[in-house]
Amino acid sequence: MVSINTKKQPAGFFIYLSGLSGSGKLSTAIELSNMIDALIVNSKFYNNVQACSIYDGVFERDQIPKEVQDRIYGIMQIMLQVIENYPIHSKNYIFIDELMENNDQNMRMYDSIVRLSKKMNTEILPMVLRCDPPTLQKRIALKRQRKNRKVTNVNSMIEQFRINNLFIPPSAIEIENSDMSIKEVAQEIVNQMHRLSHIVCTRKNSL
């Protein structure tokens, strides 16, 4: 049986945490960041206040013109340059996103992060959070209540999730977290980091 050192804090990881709204991405990222000394980066620029100011009140979020998408992409490139030029000590970063299939903008942003991971000599670990529809519906409703927003379109949001499938990156690990606590989900991600570190170390030693 192979022994994996789980006491040493893993370093040099780009954790790409994706999932539908209500799947627990941000809560998991916060818990995980405290465990591995990571910086959280919200890749979902359509939910970013500064980025949204470019198009809010002018375009629907699913009908953003290409020139506006290019501006948002440009903002992200600046952010990635900062990460590359001023890396944190652990080199652990958690990227949060909702990657949908057949969305060129999503793929372009994801590919940018993959390229940066290679340039910074880090390991990229895509993680996809999933939960059953009833749990997802409850979480979305609770999330909107906390923000004092009307809970009127939850059913339509769930229907959109059924129509638009999540993009699953290559080698992504999926976690079904309907019956898991945030801490349990974060710990499972740490376990996967240790496993990947062991695989990479073994591969290097065999060369």
C-alpha positions in Angstrom: 0.0 0.0 0.0 1.4 3.4 -1.0 1.7 5.9 1.8 0.7 9.5 1.1 1.9 12.3 3.4 -1.2 14.2 4.3 0.4 16.3 7.1 2.4 18.5 4.7 0.3 21.3 3.3 0.0 21.0 -0.5 1.4 23.9 -2.5 1.5 25.0 -6.1 -2.1 24.3 -7.1 -4.7 26.0 -9.3 -8.0 24.6 -8.0 -10.7 25.3 -10.6 -13.9 25.1 -8.7 -17.0 25.0 -10.9 -20.6 24.2 -10.4 -24.1 25.6 -10.8 -25.3 28.5 -8.6 -26.2 27.1 -5.2 -23.7 24.2 -5.4 -21.6 25.7 -2.7 -18.6 27.1 -4.7 -17.9 30.2 -2.7 -18.5 28.6 0.8 -16.3 25.7 -0.2 -13.6 28.1 -1.5 -13.5 30.1 1.7 -13.2 27.0 3.8 -10.6 25.5 1.5 -8.5 28.8 1.4 -8.1 28.7 5.1 -6.9 25.1 5.0 -4.3 25.5 2.2 -3.4 29.2 2.4 -4.9 30.0 -1.0 -6.1 33.1 -2.8 -9.7 33.0 -4.1 -10.3 34.4 -7.6 -13.8 34.8 -8.9 -13.5 33.8 -12.6 -17.2 34.3 -13.1 -16.9 37.9 -14.3 -20.6 38.2 -15.1 -21.1 38.3 -11.3 -18.3 40.7 -10.7 -19.4 44.2 -9.8 -16.8 46.1 -11.9 -17.3 43.9 -14.9 -21.1 44.0 -14.6 -21.0 47.8 -14.7 -19.9 47.5 -18.3 -23.2 46.1 -19.5 -25.8 46.1 -16.6 -28.9 47.9 -17.7 -27.9 47.6 -21.4 -27.7 43.9 -22.2 -29.1 40.7 -20.8 -26.4 38.6 -19.3 -26.9 35.8 -21.8 -26.9 38.2 -24.8 -23.7 40.1 -24.2 -22.1 41.4 -27.5 -18.7 40.1 -28.5 -17.0 43.5 -28.0 -18.3 43.7 -24.4 -17.1 40.1 -23.9 -13.7 41.1 -25.2 -13.5 43.9 -22.6 -14.4 41.5 -19.8 -11.8 39.1 -21.1 -9.2 41.9 -21.1 -10.0 42.6 -17.4 -9.3 39.0 -16.6 -6.0 39.0 -18.5 -4.8 41.9 -16.3 -5.8 40.0 -13.2 -3.9 36.9 -14.4 -0.8 39.1 -15.1 -0.9 40.3 -11.5 -1.1 36.7 -10.3 1.9 35.7 -12.4 4.0 38.7 -11.5 3.1 38.7 -7.8 2.5 35.1 -6.7 1.6 34.4 -3.1 4.0 32.2 -1.1 1.9 29.0 -1.3 1.1 29.4 -5.0 -2.3 28.0 -4.2 -5.2 29.7 -6.1 -8.9 28.8 -6.1 -10.8 29.9 -9.2 -14.6 30.0 -9.0 -16.7 29.7 -12.1 -19.8 28.3 -13.8 -18.5 26.6 -16.9 -21.3 25.8 -19.3 -21.0 23.7 -22.4 -20.9 25.4 -25.8 -19.9 28.7 -24.3 -16.9 30.2 -26.1 -16.3 32.9 -23.6 -16.2 30.4 -20.7 -13.8 28.2 -22.6 -11.5 31.1 -23.5 -11.3 32.1 -19.8 -10.7 28.5 -18.7 -7.9 28.0 -21.3 -6.2 31.2 -20.1 -6.0 29.9 -16.5 -4.7 26.5 -17.8 -2.0 28.3 -19.7 -1.0 30.4 -16.6 -0.9 27.3 -14.5 1.7 25.8 -16.9 3.7 29.0 -17.0 3.8 29.2 -13.2 4.7 25.4 -12.9 1.7 24.6 -10.8 -0.7 21.7 -10.9 -4.3 22.4 -12.1 -7.0 20.5 -10.4 -10.5 21.0 -11.8 -13.3 20.2 -9.3 -17.0 20.1 -10.1 -19.5 20.5 -7.3 -22.9 18.8 -7.9 -26.0 18.4 -5.8 -29.5 17.1 -6.4 -32.2 19.5 -7.8 -34.3 19.8 -4.5 -31.2 20.7 -2.5 -30.0 23.1 -5.2 -33.4 24.8 -5.2 -33.4 25.2 -1.4 -29.9 26.6 -1.5 -30.7 29.1 -4.2 -33.8 30.3 -2.3 -31.8 30.7 0.9 -29.1 32.5 -0.9 -31.5 35.0 -2.4 -33.2 35.5 0.9 -29.9 36.4 2.5 -29.4 39.1 -0.1 -33.0 40.4 0.4 -33.9 39.5 -3.1 -37.3 38.2 -4.2 -37.4 34.4 -4.6 -39.6 34.4 -7.7 -37.5 32.8 -10.4 -36.0 29.8 -8.7 -38.0 27.3 -10.7 -37.0 29.0 -14.0 -33.4 29.0 -12.9 -33.5 25.2 -12.2 -35.0 24.7 -15.6 -32.2 26.6 -17.2 -29.7 24.4 -15.3 -31.4 21.3 -16.8 -31.2 22.8 -20.3 -27.7 24.1 -20.1 -25.2 21.4 -19.1 -22.0 22.1 -17.1 -18.8 21.8 -19.0 -16.6 19.1 -17.3 -12.9 19.9 -17.9 -10.5 17.0 -18.7 -9.5 15.1 -15.6 -12.1 16.9 -13.5 -13.1 15.3 -10.2 -16.8 15.6 -9.4 -18.1 15.8 -5.9 -21.8 15.1 -5.1 -22.2 17.3 -2.0 -26.0 17.2 -1.3 -25.4 15.4 2.0 -21.9 16.8 2.8 -20.9 19.7 4.9 -18.7 22.5 3.5 -15.8 21.3 5.7 -16.2 17.8 4.3 -16.2 19.0 0.7 -13.1 21.1 1.4 -11.3 18.2 3.0 -12.1 16.0 0.1 -10.5 18.5 -2.2 -7.4 18.6 0.0 -7.2 14.8 -0.2 -7.3 15.0 -4.0 -4.5 17.6 -3.9 -2.4 15.2 -1.8 -3.1 12.3 -4.2 -2.1 14.4 -7.3 1.0 15.6 -5.5 2.0 12.0 -4.8 1.4 11.0 -8.5 3.5 13.9 -9.8 6.3 13.2 -7.3 6.3 9.5 -8.3 6.4 10.4 -12.0 9.4 12.7 -11.5 11.3 10.2 -9.5 10.8 7.6 -12.2 12.4 9.7 -14.8 
